[in-house]
Amino acid sequence: MKKSISLFLLLIAFAVGASVTSCRETKESKAEEAIEDVKDGVEEAGDEIEDAADDVGDEIEDMTDDH
C-alpha cells in the first residue's frame, strides 16, 4: 500500500513539474513572438514615416519650383 501511494505521489509530482515547465516554455514562446511582432510593426512604421517624409519633401520641392 505504501508503494502504491508513493508511486501515485511521484506520478502527481511529475505531472505538476511537467505542466509547469510546459507553461513556462509556452510563455517564453509567446513573449518571443510578441517581440518579433513589435519589431515588425516598428519597421513598418519606420517605412511609412520615410515614405511620408519623401512625399512631404516632394511637395515642398514642387511648391518651390512653381514659385
C-alpha positions as CSV (number, residue, x, y, z in Angstrom):
1,M,0.0,0.0,0.0
2,K,2.8,2.4,0.8
3,K,4.4,1.7,-2.5
4,S,1.2,2.5,-4.3
5,I,0.8,5.8,-2.5
6,S,4.5,6.7,-3.1
7,L,4.2,5.8,-6.8
8,F,0.9,7.8,-7.1
9,L,2.6,10.9,-5.4
10,L,5.6,10.5,-7.6
11,L,3.3,10.5,-10.7
12,I,1.4,13.6,-9.4
13,A,4.7,15.4,-8.8
14,F,6.0,14.5,-12.2
15,A,2.8,15.7,-13.8
16,V,2.9,19.0,-11.9
17,G,6.5,19.5,-12.8
18,A,5.9,18.8,-16.5
19,S,2.9,21.2,-16.6
20,V,4.9,24.0,-15.0
21,T,7.7,23.5,-17.5
22,S,5.4,23.4,-20.4
23,C,3.6,26.5,-19.2
24,R,6.9,28.4,-18.9
25,E,8.0,27.4,-22.4
26,T,4.7,28.5,-23.8
27,K,5.0,31.9,-22.1
28,E,8.6,32.3,-23.4
29,S,7.5,31.3,-26.9
30,K,4.6,33.8,-26.8
31,A,6.9,36.5,-25.5
32,E,9.4,35.9,-28.3
33,E,6.6,36.0,-30.9
34,A,5.3,39.3,-29.4
35,I,8.8,40.8,-29.6
36,E,9.0,39.8,-33.2
37,D,5.6,41.3,-33.9
38,V,6.7,44.5,-32.3
39,K,9.9,44.6,-34.3
40,D,7.9,44.1,-37.5
41,G,5.5,46.8,-36.5
42,V,8.2,49.3,-35.8
43,E,9.9,48.5,-39.1
44,E,6.7,49.0,-41.0
45,A,6.0,52.3,-39.1
46,G,9.5,53.5,-39.9
47,D,8.9,52.7,-43.6
48,E,5.7,54.6,-43.5
49,I,7.3,57.6,-41.9
50,E,10.1,57.5,-44.5
51,D,7.5,57.4,-47.3
52,A,5.6,60.3,-45.8
53,A,8.7,62.4,-45.4
54,D,9.6,61.7,-49.0
55,D,6.1,62.8,-50.1
56,V,6.4,66.0,-48.0
57,G,9.8,66.7,-49.5
58,D,8.5,66.2,-53.0
59,E,5.5,68.5,-52.3
60,I,7.9,71.2,-50.9
61,E,10.1,70.9,-54.0
62,D,7.0,71.2,-56.2
63,M,5.8,74.2,-54.4
64,T,9.1,76.0,-54.6
65,D,9.6,75.1,-58.2
66,D,6.2,76.6,-59.1
67,H,7.1,80.0,-57.5
